[in-house]
Amino acid sequence: MKKKIKLYFITGFLGSGKTTFLNLLIEQFKNEKIGIVMNEFGNESIDGYRVSDPNKDLIEINNGAIFCSCLKGTFITALGKLSEHDLDHVFVESSGIGDPSNTRTILELIEKNYGDAYDYKGTIALIDSTNFVELVQVLPAVKKGVIYSDFIVLNKIDLINDERINTIFSIITHLNPSTEIHQGSYCNLKQDFWDKIKEDKINRSPYMDGSCEEKELLTLNLKPTPTSNTPLNRLKAFNLKSDAFLDKNSVKLFSLALKDTFFRIKGDVFDGEYWYQIDLASSNYSEKRIERKHAKSQLMLITTYETTLLEKEEIEKIIRKAWSEHINTSLEVI
């Protein structure tokens, strides 16, 4: 009888560190056979080539969240393909805008289509500690990410003070008292976290089996809502490409000029001598030199909910205006 594959979901809002976490996870599980499903929001993948181990089974799903009604079928098919392999674990990294409240429905679809191929073990939610307090008040997906988690990784704690850490803990423990909280910077976590994942020592969220109702935030006026995953409220993604040499400081100015228009800006750019990985999330900008190379510089921009209300043509005008002001080279917008 074929053994069941242990299945985990990895969730977290844009910029929380999911891809960094996934790379560390691959290193931790280097002696085991694992599969990965990466979900990229947008028409083309940015994060797929950031995952460091080419020997792992990698299936990418683009243009939406795996928990989104528009892509459930694609997601189920991807898991079906992986179930044909002799794997110990499968880890699913969702896009940064997915609402996991219908995870139970997805698990039922998996069982219906592929029998007992998978043994769901839990959801690991990553939190960007620099903006969680603000986002949990206005974004249902962030709140539900806490509620339906079994483990929480509180990331970027080096950037906040003790008072904010205490506030975050209070919100999390109120929304989901059973979840286990682990802290770190750059997703560097103590070994006991990884050991618990490997040994399946997980306190499952009571919300997954429907035994609990979602809680409201006591001090933050946010009421529980049905799943927010619908094709109508999907954020818009824009892929920018340029075959010109791009000055990294100009790219930084361009990105910061759009920090209120887009939740996330990420990609790789070439200045004529070096390639740089660019990331902007919640106004926090970072860049680093990288070895990988591409045919063109490429950035992906994901709109805020407010910007999503604009027509695509209007958003493209905003992008091109900022590009001409700060970079002023050839630009392809997809």
C-alpha positions as YAML, in Angstrom:
chain: A
units: angstrom
residues:
- id: 1
  name: MET
  ca: [0.00, 0.00, 0.00]
- id: 2
  name: LYS
  ca: [1.41, 3.36, -1.02]
- id: 3
  name: LYS
  ca: [2.20, 5.68, 1.88]
- id: 4
  name: LYS
  ca: [0.35, 8.95, 2.19]
- id: 5
  name: ILE
  ca: [2.16, 12.16, 1.30]
- id: 6
  name: LYS
  ca: [2.24, 14.69, 4.11]
- id: 7
  name: LEU
  ca: [0.70, 17.95, 2.91]
- id: 8
  name: TYR
  ca: [1.35, 21.44, 4.27]
- id: 9
  name: PHE
  ca: [0.14, 24.86, 3.17]
- id: 10
  name: ILE
  ca: [2.35, 27.94, 3.53]
- id: 11
  name: THR
  ca: [0.43, 31.22, 3.62]
- id: 12
  name: GLY
  ca: [1.23, 34.86, 4.26]
- id: 13
  name: PHE
  ca: [0.44, 38.27, 2.83]
- id: 14
  name: LEU
  ca: [2.61, 39.92, 0.19]
- id: 15
  name: GLY
  ca: [6.17, 40.46, 1.39]
- id: 16
  name: SER
  ca: [5.91, 38.33, 4.53]
- id: 17
  name: GLY
  ca: [8.84, 36.14, 3.48]
- id: 18
  name: LYS
  ca: [7.25, 32.98, 2.05]
- id: 19
  name: THR
  ca: [9.86, 32.38, -0.64]
- id: 20
  name: THR
  ca: [12.72, 32.92, 1.82]
- id: 21
  name: PHE
  ca: [11.01, 30.50, 4.18]
- id: 22
  name: LEU
  ca: [10.62, 27.96, 1.39]
- id: 23
  name: ASN
  ca: [14.34, 28.05, 0.61]
- id: 24
  name: LEU
  ca: [15.17, 27.42, 4.26]
- id: 25
  name: LEU
  ca: [12.61, 24.63, 4.34]
- id: 26
  name: ILE
  ca: [14.26, 22.94, 1.34]
- id: 27
  name: GLU
  ca: [17.57, 22.98, 3.20]
- id: 28
  name: GLN
  ca: [15.96, 21.49, 6.31]
- id: 29
  name: PHE
  ca: [14.37, 18.69, 4.28]
- id: 30
  name: LYS
  ca: [17.36, 18.05, 2.02]
- id: 31
  name: ASN
  ca: [17.51, 14.38, 3.01]
- id: 32
  name: GLU
  ca: [13.82, 13.75, 2.32]
- id: 33
  name: LYS
  ca: [11.82, 13.60, -0.88]
- id: 34
  name: ILE
  ca: [9.64, 16.69, -1.07]
- id: 35
  name: GLY
  ca: [7.43, 18.35, -3.65]
- id: 36
  name: ILE
  ca: [6.59, 22.03, -3.93]
- id: 37
  name: VAL
  ca: [3.66, 23.89, -5.45]
- id: 38
  name: MET
  ca: [4.40, 27.59, -5.85]
- id: 39
  name: ASN
  ca: [1.57, 29.96, -6.64]
- id: 40
  name: GLU
  ca: [2.57, 33.23, -8.28]
- id: 41
  name: PHE
  ca: [0.09, 36.07, -8.68]
- id: 42
  name: GLY
  ca: [0.41, 37.39, -12.21]
- id: 43
  name: ASN
  ca: [0.82, 36.03, -15.72]
- id: 44
  name: GLU
  ca: [4.51, 35.20, -15.37]
- id: 45
  name: SER
  ca: [6.47, 33.72, -12.50]
- id: 46
  name: ILE
  ca: [8.96, 35.79, -10.54]
- id: 47
  name: ASP
  ca: [9.60, 33.59, -7.51]
- id: 48
  name: GLY
  ca: [10.00, 30.22, -9.21]
- id: 49
  name: TYR
  ca: [13.65, 30.79, -10.03]
- id: 50
  name: ARG
  ca: [14.32, 32.09, -6.52]
- id: 51
  name: VAL
  ca: [13.79, 28.62, -5.07]
- id: 52
  name: SER
  ca: [17.23, 27.14, -4.71]
- id: 53
  name: ASP
  ca: [16.94, 23.38, -5.19]
- id: 54
  name: PRO
  ca: [16.41, 22.20, -8.79]
- id: 55
  name: ASN
  ca: [16.11, 18.58, -7.64]
- id: 56
  name: LYS
  ca: [12.75, 19.14, -5.97]
- id: 57
  name: ASP
  ca: [9.50, 18.69, -7.90]
- id: 58
  name: LEU
  ca: [8.28, 22.21, -8.59]
- id: 59
  name: ILE
  ca: [4.91, 23.04, -10.10]
- id: 60
  name: GLU
  ca: [4.10, 26.72, -10.56]
- id: 61
  name: ILE
  ca: [0.57, 28.06, -10.79]
- id: 62
  name: ASN
  ca: [0.31, 31.59, -12.13]
- id: 63
  name: ASN
  ca: [-2.34, 34.31, -12.33]
- id: 64
  name: GLY
  ca: [-4.18, 33.96, -9.02]
- id: 65
  name: ALA
  ca: [-4.29, 32.53, -5.53]
- id: 66
  name: ILE
  ca: [-4.60, 28.79, -5.01]
- id: 67
  name: PHE
  ca: [-7.40, 29.42, -2.54]
- id: 68
  name: CYS
  ca: [-9.17, 31.58, -5.12]
- id: 69
  name: SER
  ca: [-12.26, 30.09, -6.75]
- id: 70
  name: CYS
  ca: [-10.83, 30.85, -10.18]
- id: 71
  name: LEU
  ca: [-7.87, 28.53, -9.76]
- id: 72
  name: LYS
  ca: [-8.97, 25.67, -7.52]
- id: 73
  name: GLY
  ca: [-9.13, 23.31, -10.48]
- id: 74
  name: THR
  ca: [-5.57, 24.11, -11.54]
- id: 75
  name: PHE
  ca: [-4.36, 23.63, -7.99]
- id: 76
  name: ILE
  ca: [-6.04, 20.25, -7.62]
- id: 77
  name: THR
  ca: [-4.50, 19.11, -10.92]
- id: 78
  name: ALA
  ca: [-1.03, 20.15, -9.74]
- id: 79
  name: LEU
  ca: [-1.39, 18.10, -6.57]
- id: 80
  name: GLY
  ca: [-2.62, 15.20, -8.67]
- id: 81
  name: LYS
  ca: [0.58, 15.26, -10.71]
- id: 82
  name: LEU
  ca: [2.74, 15.34, -7.58]
- id: 83
  name: SER
  ca: [0.81, 12.45, -6.04]
- id: 84
  name: GLU
  ca: [2.20, 10.21, -8.78]
- id: 85
  name: HIS
  ca: [5.72, 10.69, -7.38]
- id: 86
  name: ASP
  ca: [7.29, 8.86, -4.46]
- id: 87
  name: LEU
  ca: [7.34, 11.83, -2.08]
- id: 88
  name: ASP
  ca: [7.46, 12.22, 1.69]
- id: 89
  name: HIS
  ca: [6.12, 15.79, 1.89]
- id: 90
  name: VAL
  ca: [4.42, 18.33, -0.37]
- id: 91
  name: PHE
  ca: [4.51, 22.01, 0.55]
- id: 92
  name: VAL
  ca: [2.15, 24.47, -1.12]
- id: 93
  name: GLU
  ca: [3.13, 28.13, -1.12]
- id: 94
  name: SER
  ca: [0.09, 30.27, -1.82]
- id: 95
  name: SER
  ca: [0.17, 33.69, -3.41]
- id: 96
  name: GLY
  ca: [0.27, 36.60, -0.99]
- id: 97
  name: ILE
  ca: [-3.37, 37.53, -1.41]
- id: 98
  name: GLY
  ca: [-5.08, 34.18, -0.86]
- id: 99
  name: ASP
  ca: [-7.79, 33.81, 1.77]
- id: 100
  name: PRO
  ca: [-7.38, 30.30, 3.29]
- id: 101
  name: SER
  ca: [-10.85, 30.07, 4.85]
- id: 102
  name: ASN
  ca: [-12.01, 27.54, 2.27]
- id: 103
  name: THR
  ca: [-9.02, 25.24, 2.74]
- id: 104
  name: ARG
  ca: [-11.35, 22.56, 4.08]
- id: 105
  name: THR
  ca: [-13.30, 22.59, 0.81]
- id: 106
  name: ILE
  ca: [-10.07, 22.24, -1.16]
- id: 107
  name: LEU
  ca: [-9.00, 19.28, 0.98]
- id: 108
  name: GLU
  ca: [-12.33, 17.61, 0.29]
- id: 109
  name: LEU
  ca: [-11.78, 18.10, -3.45]
- id: 110
  name: ILE
  ca: [-8.31, 16.57, -3.16]
- id: 111
  name: GLU
  ca: [-9.73, 13.52, -1.39]
- id: 112
  name: LYS
  ca: [-12.55, 13.21, -3.91]
- id: 113
  name: ASN
  ca: [-10.16, 13.28, -6.87]
- id: 114
  name: TYR
  ca: [-7.13, 11.46, -5.49]
- id: 115
  name: GLY
  ca: [-8.41, 9.40, -2.60]
- id: 116
  name: ASP
  ca: [-6.12, 9.16, 0.39]
- id: 117
  name: ALA
  ca: [-2.94, 10.14, -1.48]
- id: 118
  name: TYR
  ca: [-2.42, 13.06, 0.90]
- id: 119
  name: ASP
  ca: [-2.38, 13.43, 4.66]
- id: 120
  name: TYR
  ca: [-3.01, 17.10, 5.45]
- id: 121
  name: LYS
  ca: [-0.78, 18.10, 8.36]
- id: 122
  name: GLY
  ca: [-1.40, 21.80, 8.76]
- id: 123
  name: THR
  ca: [-0.94, 25.39, 7.61]
- id: 124
  name: ILE
  ca: [2.10, 27.53, 8.35]
- id: 125
  name: ALA
  ca: [1.30, 31.26, 8.19]
- id: 126
  name: LEU
  ca: [4.00, 33.89, 7.83]
- id: 127
  name: ILE
  ca: [3.43, 37.36, 9.25]
- id: 128
  name: ASP
  ca: [5.32, 40.55, 8.44]
- id: 129
  name: SER
  ca: [5.58, 42.04, 11.92]
- id: 130
  name: THR
  ca: [6.19, 45.54, 10.56]
- id: 131
  name: ASN
  ca: [2.68, 45.94, 9.13]
- id: 132
  name: PHE
  ca: [0.51, 43.18, 10.63]
- id: 133
  name: VAL
  ca: [-1.26, 45.40, 13.18]
- id: 134
  name: GLU
  ca: [-2.40, 47.76, 10.43]
- id: 135
  name: LEU
  ca: [-3.25, 45.14, 7.79]
- id: 136
  name: VAL
  ca: [-5.26, 42.85, 10.05]
- id: 137
  name: GLN
  ca: [-7.74, 45.69, 10.59]
- id: 138
  name: VAL
  ca: [-8.52, 46.20, 6.91]
- id: 139
  name: LEU
  ca: [-7.72, 42.98, 5.02]
- id: 140
  name: PRO
  ca: [-9.88, 39.92, 5.73]
- id: 141
  name: ALA
  ca: [-7.27, 37.62, 4.14]
- id: 142
  name: VAL
  ca: [-4.70, 38.65, 6.75]
- id: 143
  name: LYS
  ca: [-7.08, 37.99, 9.62]
- id: 144
  name: LYS
  ca: [-8.19, 34.64, 8.18]
- id: 145
  name: GLY
  ca: [-4.57, 33.69, 7.63]
- id: 146
  name: VAL
  ca: [-4.15, 33.77, 11.42]
- id: 147
  name: ILE
  ca: [-7.43, 32.04, 12.17]
- id: 148
  name: TYR
  ca: [-6.77, 29.06, 9.90]
- id: 149
  name: SER
  ca: [-3.12, 28.58, 10.80]
- id: 150
  name: ASP
  ca: [-1.53, 25.85, 12.90]
- id: 151
  name: PHE
  ca: [1.89, 27.50, 13.06]
- id: 152
  name: ILE
  ca: [2.65, 31.20, 12.79]
- id: 153
  name: VAL
  ca: [6.07, 32.52, 11.84]
- id: 154
  name: LEU
  ca: [6.37, 36.08, 13.09]
- id: 155
  name: ASN
  ca: [8.99, 37.43, 10.69]
- id: 156
  name: LYS
  ca: [11.12, 40.62, 10.67]
- id: 157
  name: ILE
  ca: [11.07, 41.00, 14.45]
- id: 158
  name: ASP
  ca: [14.41, 42.82, 14.27]
- id: 159
  name: LEU
  ca: [12.51, 45.78, 12.79]
- id: 160
  name: ILE
  ca: [9.98, 46.29, 15.62]
- id: 161
  name: ASN
  ca: [10.05, 47.02, 19.36]
- id: 162
  name: ASP
  ca: [8.79, 44.96, 22.29]
- id: 163
  name: GLU
  ca: [5.56, 46.94, 22.56]
- id: 164
  name: ARG
  ca: [4.57, 46.04, 19.00]
- id: 165
  name: ILE
  ca: [5.53, 42.41, 19.53]
- id: 166
  name: ASN
  ca: [3.23, 42.27, 22.56]
- id: 167
  name: THR
  ca: [0.39, 43.84, 20.55]
- id: 168
  name: ILE
  ca: [0.84, 41.28, 17.77]
- id: 169
  name: PHE
  ca: [0.83, 38.40, 20.24]
- id: 170
  name: SER
  ca: [-2.38, 39.71, 21.81]
- id: 171
  name: ILE
  ca: [-4.15, 39.89, 18.44]
- id: 172
  name: ILE
  ca: [-2.97, 36.45, 17.33]
- id: 173
  name: THR
  ca: [-3.83, 34.65, 20.56]
- id: 174
  name: HIS
  ca: [-7.28, 36.23, 20.58]
- id: 175
  name: LEU
  ca: [-8.04, 35.21, 17.00]
- id: 176
  name: ASN
  ca: [-6.56, 31.72, 17.27]
- id: 177
  name: PRO
  ca: [-5.52, 30.60, 20.78]
- id: 178
  name: SER
  ca: [-4.39, 27.18, 19.54]
- id: 179
  name: THR
  ca: [-1.83, 28.36, 16.99]
- id: 180
  name: GLU
  ca: [1.85, 28.13, 17.87]
- id: 181
  name: ILE
  ca: [3.92, 31.30, 17.38]
- id: 182
  name: HIS
  ca: [7.58, 31.27, 16.36]
- id: 183
  name: GLN
  ca: [9.69, 34.41, 15.91]
- id: 184
  name: GLY
  ca: [12.59, 35.19, 13.61]
- id: 185
  name: SER
  ca: [14.28, 37.54, 11.18]
- id: 186
  name: TYR
  ca: [14.75, 36.57, 7.54]
- id: 187
  name: CYS
  ca: [12.78, 33.44, 8.53]
- id: 188
  name: ASN
  ca: [15.71, 32.15, 10.60]
- id: 189
  name: LEU
  ca: [13.98, 30.05, 13.24]
- id: 190
  name: LYS
  ca: [15.10, 27.85, 16.10]
- id: 191
  name: GLN
  ca: [15.60, 24.19, 15.26]
- id: 192
  name: ASP
  ca: [12.69, 23.12, 17.46]
- id: 193
  name: PHE
  ca: [10.30, 24.68, 14.92]
- id: 194
  name: TRP
  ca: [11.65, 22.56, 12.08]
- id: 195
  name: ASP
  ca: [11.72, 19.46, 14.29]
- id: 196
  name: LYS
  ca: [8.03, 19.88, 15.09]
- id: 197
  name: ILE
  ca: [7.19, 20.10, 11.39]
- id: 198
  name: LYS
  ca: [9.22, 16.99, 10.64]
- id: 199
  name: GLU
  ca: [7.76, 15.07, 13.57]
- id: 200
  name: ASP
  ca: [4.17, 16.24, 12.95]
- id: 201
  name: LYS
  ca: [3.88, 17.76, 16.41]
- id: 202
  name: ILE
  ca: [1.14, 20.19, 15.44]
- id: 203
  name: ASN
  ca: [-1.85, 21.56, 17.31]
- id: 204
  name: ARG
  ca: [-4.45, 21.64, 14.54]
- id: 205
  name: SER
  ca: [-6.58, 24.77, 14.28]
- id: 206
  name: PRO
  ca: [-10.13, 24.09, 15.56]
- id: 207
  name: TYR
  ca: [-11.47, 26.27, 12.75]
- id: 208
  name: MET
  ca: [-10.45, 23.75, 10.12]
- id: 209
  name: ASP
  ca: [-13.03, 21.18, 11.19]
- id: 210
  name: GLY
  ca: [-15.74, 23.79, 11.70]
- id: 211
  name: SER
  ca: [-15.89, 23.29, 15.47]
- id: 212
  name: CYS
  ca: [-15.31, 26.98, 16.18]
- id: 213
  name: GLU
  ca: [-16.71, 30.19, 14.82]
- id: 214
  name: GLU
  ca: [-14.38, 32.94, 13.69]
- id: 215
  name: LYS
  ca: [-13.75, 35.56, 16.33]
- id: 216
  name: GLU
  ca: [-13.99, 39.27, 15.93]
- id: 217
  name: LEU
  ca: [-11.10, 41.47, 16.86]
- id: 218
  name: LEU
  ca: [-11.89, 42.82, 20.31]
- id: 219
  name: THR
  ca: [-10.01, 46.09, 20.04]
- id: 220
  name: LEU
  ca: [-9.96, 46.33, 16.25]
- id: 221
  name: ASN
  ca: [-13.35, 46.77, 14.63]
- id: 222
  name: LEU
  ca: [-13.18, 43.98, 12.06]
- id: 223
  name: LYS
  ca: [-16.07, 41.55, 11.77]
- id: 224
  name: PRO
  ca: [-15.78, 38.03, 10.33]
- id: 225
  name: THR
  ca: [-16.73, 37.72, 6.68]
- id: 226
  name: PRO
  ca: [-17.25, 34.89, 4.18]
- id: 227
  name: THR
  ca: [-14.23, 33.90, 2.12]
- id: 228
  name: SER
  ca: [-12.96, 36.92, 0.22]
- id: 229
  name: ASN
  ca: [-11.64, 34.86, -2.67]
- id: 230
  name: THR
  ca: [-13.64, 35.71, -5.77]
- id: 231
  name: PRO
  ca: [-12.60, 36.59, -9.32]
- id: 232
  name: LEU
  ca: [-14.25, 40.00, -8.92]
- id: 233
  name: ASN
  ca: [-12.00, 41.27, -6.12]
- id: 234
  name: ARG
  ca: [-8.72, 39.94, -7.39]
- id: 235
  name: LEU
  ca: [-5.80, 42.33, -7.29]
- id: 236
  name: LYS
  ca: [-4.24, 43.29, -10.59]
- id: 237
  name: ALA
  ca: [-0.69, 42.33, -11.50]
- id: 238
  name: PHE
  ca: [1.55, 44.05, -14.04]
- id: 239
  name: ASN
  ca: [4.78, 42.63, -15.46]
- id: 240
  name: LEU
  ca: [7.36, 45.18, -16.56]
- id: 241
  name: LYS
  ca: [10.23, 44.25, -18.87]
- id: 242
  name: SER
  ca: [13.11, 46.30, -20.21]
- id: 243
  name: ASP
  ca: [16.17, 45.38, -22.27]
- id: 244
  name: ALA
  ca: [17.90, 48.63, -21.26]
- id: 245
  name: PHE
  ca: [20.47, 48.89, -18.49]
- id: 246
  name: LEU
  ca: [18.67, 50.02, -15.33]
- id: 247
  name: ASP
  ca: [20.39, 52.03, -12.62]
- id: 248
  name: LYS
  ca: [19.47, 50.41, -9.30]
- id: 249
  name: ASN
  ca: [19.09, 53.76, -7.54]
- id: 250
  name: SER
  ca: [16.66, 54.92, -10.20]
- id: 251
  name: VAL
  ca: [14.71, 51.67, -9.80]
- id: 252
  name: LYS
  ca: [14.55, 52.36, -6.08]
- id: 253
  name: LEU
  ca: [13.13, 55.85, -6.66]
- id: 254
  name: PHE
  ca: [10.61, 54.43, -9.14]
- id: 255
  name: SER
  ca: [9.50, 51.76, -6.66]
- id: 256
  name: LEU
  ca: [9.17, 54.15, -3.73]
- id: 257
  name: ALA
  ca: [7.16, 56.55, -5.88]
- id: 258
  name: LEU
  ca: [4.60, 53.76, -6.31]
- id: 259
  name: LYS
  ca: [4.57, 52.46, -2.73]
- id: 260
  name: ASP
  ca: [1.02, 53.73, -2.11]
- id: 261
  name: THR
  ca: [-0.27, 52.37, -5.41]
- id: 262
  name: PHE
  ca: [1.09, 48.81, -5.19]
- id: 263
  name: PHE
  ca: [1.27, 46.35, -2.32]
- id: 264
  name: ARG
  ca: [4.31, 44.66, -3.82]
- id: 265
  name: ILE
  ca: [7.03, 45.29, -6.37]
- id: 266
  name: LYS
  ca: [9.59, 42.55, -6.98]
- id: 267
  name: GLY
  ca: [11.90, 41.26, -9.65]
- id: 268
  name: ASP
  ca: [15.44, 41.29, -11.04]
- id: 269
  name: VAL
  ca: [17.16, 44.18, -12.84]
- id: 270
  name: PHE
  ca: [20.48, 44.53, -14.69]
- id: 271
  name: ASP
  ca: [22.58, 47.71, -14.54]
- id: 272
  name: GLY
  ca: [25.00, 46.68, -17.29]
- id: 273
  name: GLU
  ca: [27.43, 45.04, -14.89]
- id: 274
  name: TYR
  ca: [25.46, 43.29, -12.14]
- id: 275
  name: TRP
  ca: [22.01, 41.79, -11.56]
- id: 276
  name: TYR
  ca: [20.01, 42.89, -8.52]
- id: 277
  name: GLN
  ca: [16.99, 41.36, -6.81]
- id: 278
  name: ILE
  ca: [14.45, 44.09, -6.02]
- id: 279
  name: ASP
  ca: [11.74, 43.87, -3.37]
- id: 280
  name: LEU
  ca: [9.27, 46.44, -2.09]
- id: 281
  name: ALA
  ca: [6.58, 45.39, 0.37]
- id: 282
  name: SER
  ca: [4.53, 47.77, 2.50]
- id: 283
  name: SER
  ca: [6.93, 50.65, 1.77]
- id: 284
  name: ASN
  ca: [9.95, 48.57, 2.88]
- id: 285
  name: TYR
  ca: [12.49, 48.47, 0.05]
- id: 286
  name: SER
  ca: [15.43, 46.10, -0.31]
- id: 287
  name: GLU
  ca: [17.90, 45.08, -2.98]
- id: 288
  name: LYS
  ca: [20.76, 42.60, -3.21]
- id: 289
  name: ARG
  ca: [23.23, 41.40, -5.81]
- id: 290
  name: ILE
  ca: [22.46, 38.04, -7.35]
- id: 291
  name: GLU
  ca: [24.18, 35.59, -9.68]
- id: 292
  name: ARG
  ca: [21.23, 34.54, -11.85]
- id: 293
  name: LYS
  ca: [20.76, 36.16, -15.23]
- id: 294
  name: HIS
  ca: [17.79, 36.75, -17.55]
- id: 295
  name: ALA
  ca: [17.20, 37.96, -21.06]
- id: 296
  name: LYS
  ca: [15.65, 41.20, -19.75]
- id: 297
  name: SER
  ca: [15.16, 43.08, -16.51]
- id: 298
  name: GLN
  ca: [11.76, 42.21, -15.11]
- id: 299
  name: LEU
  ca: [9.54, 43.54, -12.31]
- id: 300
  name: MET
  ca: [6.12, 42.45, -11.14]
- id: 301
  name: LEU
  ca: [3.78, 44.99, -9.54]
- id: 302
  name: ILE
  ca: [0.70, 43.97, -7.53]
- id: 303
  name: THR
  ca: [-1.92, 46.63, -6.90]
- id: 304
  name: THR
  ca: [-3.44, 47.69, -3.61]
- id: 305
  name: TYR
  ca: [-7.16, 47.07, -3.23]
- id: 306
  name: GLU
  ca: [-7.82, 50.77, -3.83]
- id: 307
  name: THR
  ca: [-5.79, 50.77, -7.04]
- id: 308
  name: THR
  ca: [-7.60, 47.64, -8.23]
- id: 309
  name: LEU
  ca: [-10.76, 49.75, -8.60]
- id: 310
  name: LEU
  ca: [-9.10, 51.67, -11.42]
- id: 311
  name: GLU
  ca: [-9.22, 50.51, -15.02]
- id: 312
  name: LYS
  ca: [-6.13, 48.67, -16.22]
- id: 313
  name: GLU
  ca: [-5.32, 51.47, -18.66]
- id: 314
  name: GLU
  ca: [-5.34, 54.06, -15.86]
- id: 315
  name: ILE
  ca: [-2.98, 51.99, -13.74]
- id: 316
  name: GLU
  ca: [-0.63, 51.54, -16.68]
- id: 317
  name: LYS
  ca: [-0.53, 55.34, -17.12]
- id: 318
  name: ILE
  ca: [0.53, 55.68, -13.47]
- id: 319
  name: ILE
  ca: [3.30, 53.13, -14.01]
- id: 320
  name: ARG
  ca: [4.59, 54.75, -17.19]
- id: 321
  name: LYS
  ca: [4.55, 58.23, -15.64]
- id: 322
  name: ALA
  ca: [6.69, 57.10, -12.68]
- id: 323
  name: TRP
  ca: [8.98, 55.17, -15.03]
- id: 324
  name: SER
  ca: [9.56, 58.19, -17.28]
- id: 325
  name: GLU
  ca: [10.24, 60.43, -14.26]
- id: 326
  name: HIS
  ca: [12.77, 58.16, -12.56]
- id: 327
  name: ILE
  ca: [14.18, 55.74, -15.15]
- id: 328
  name: ASN
  ca: [13.19, 56.96, -18.63]
- id: 329
  name: THR
  ca: [14.25, 53.94, -20.70]
- id: 330
  name: SER
  ca: [12.38, 51.47, -22.90]
- id: 331
  name: LEU
  ca: [9.54, 49.70, -21.08]
- id: 332
  name: GLU
  ca: [7.19, 46.85, -21.91]
- id: 333
  name: VAL
  ca: [4.08, 46.54, -19.70]
- id: 334
  name: ILE
  ca: [2.22, 43.23, -19.71]
...
